């Protein structure tokens, strides 16, 4: 008897795509927050620091690229 592979569900594909988009958004957001701090824009400093704290592993990846 041959094994028949089932197609992956659409729901799972959408979830993976959504997670990938979220990662890209977080990565871009971490980059923007870091640039705000480097540019020393005082009125954005507090929110930039909070965003960097929330960005988690995305910030580490960004910094290790340099």
Secondary structure by P-SEA (a helix, b strand, c coil): cbbbbbcccaaaaaaaaaaaaaaaaaaaaaaaaaaaaaaccccaaaaaaaaaaaccaaaaaaaaac
